[in-house]
Amino acid sequence: MDSLNPAREKFRAARDQLLAFRSDYDRAVADFQWPEVDRFNWALDWFDAELAQGETAEKVALRIVGDDAANRTFGELSRSSNSLANALRKLGVKRGDRMLLMLANRVSLWETMLAAMKLGAITIPTTTLSTAEDIKARVTQAGTNYIVTSDDCVDKLSMIPPDIVRIITGNPTPGAVHFEELLKGDSAFVPDADTSADEPILLYFTSGTTARPKLVVHSHRTYGVGSLSTMYWLGLQPGDVHLNVSSPGWAKHAWSCFFTPWAAGATVFIANQPRFNAKALLETLVAEEVTSICAPPTVWRMLIKEDLAGYPVTLTNICGAGEPLNPEVVEAVQKVWGLTIRDGFGQTETTAQIGNSPGQQVKPGSVGRPLPGYDVVLLDSEGAEASEGEIALRLDPRPAGLTDGYIDESGTLRRTEGTYYRTGDIASRDEDGWITYVGRTDDVFKSSDYRISPFELESALIEHPLILEAAVVPTPDPLKLTLPKAFVALIDGVQPDAETASDIFRHIALKLPPYKRIRRLEFTELPKTISGKIRRVELKKLEIERYTSGKGDAVEFKWEDFPASKTNA
């Protein structure tokens, strides 16, 4: 590789600038500009030509403990992905071909993503929890040519056309290409042509929490170069050991288990568990000397139920993402470990847009300030900039980390254009510039003409020691239009009875003003997307159906039935 590749030099310079200003937010934002790259292949021009060279080549790039345990250096992954790329080329994979990738956290996932980038092929990450129907729909919508998956998922391929090539890891499968055989070829790879930075490398299906999933396009520019904003938020540095609790198939996995750690020259660390176990994860953090972790609020809520003081971690960075982080969780970790969980905000369509980066003041409940390279505004219902409104990105100049657009059902790319890219999320900004997340545009609701943010009420609820998780939605009411209703998941061993409900209502009376108080309460398991986000849309639909049918088939506790909780109501 040419050591003077101008695109790589620009990328490295931008990265080094952010590393230098890691704790100086104002300087980083003021001085940073996205590197202008034209011909750039992230796998060839950065991973191979930078990380897999010299002393760095012998450093650990990927370490997996638990199931499918493995340890790979940057040099080893470069060579194995080269061999895979050569073999896939002989198999017929060419630039622009689409490859559905459905693997758990095993080395073959990282090898395939690197190999596909080198070839110019496009990967479509998909969770292993997908059903045969899911896979059929995705293959059809995305126009897939190849599927890479494991032998334990073969039965899920029964509904896809026979002309789609199946590449299977693990035990050899009749009628399929054996993945491990593809790793035996030549480890020297020569690309067929230069790569445009805007060539697509990933197609992601949005999680579909509120609508039918869309197909989001990402390129070497948007996720390769764009990962620099996420690196700054996470605070990663060369030599860090970074654990991101996220399942393959979702954009956050690419953010923090692929592009971002390797942009910094850090180790991607994976702790595979058959079923999530908070104690086991804490033990792993200590034993493996993990220095950085990013986990969704659900995981943090489980971790603080354990005795954190009993785990002398070596962590220096701790972050939360996926859903808003409740202030009481932050306080619980801070009290024991002396570390502040730094929240952030981004989407499948972008890299990290907003965050509490190292060295910033962290305001309780805030997701931080716009990250370097992102010009974030809030738009009111009239489309004017305001102190509260929909989070939007100014498109002049266009941030490198924003998707190129969506692919519609006809296969046409619909590019995100105009003055702003609108996220569909509501937030407020204080006089100092800190942004507080309110909710999705269709999550915020009115009750007696008061605007209610589910997140604010949920934050108050989970301060109660018996509550593990909560989701607040509007339930129809003939007098007040809607009332706030909470669906609550309790910690193990707690009875979902009237005594528990009464205690929660008393707690709410102390925490929230009368117009925001929960008026209905139901104990249940919360519905979630495969990526772990609570599906409020499903709960809202359930409440409307119950109201219109007149059939209340669940045990529901009402505020007015508990006089002791109604002080100042």
Order of alpha helices (4+ residues) and beta strands (2+ residues): alpha-alpha-beta-beta-alpha-beta-alpha-beta-alpha-beta-beta-beta-beta-beta-alpha-beta-alpha-alpha-beta-alpha-beta-alpha-beta-alpha-beta-beta-beta-beta-beta-beta-beta-beta-beta-beta-beta-alpha-beta-beta-alpha-beta-alpha-beta
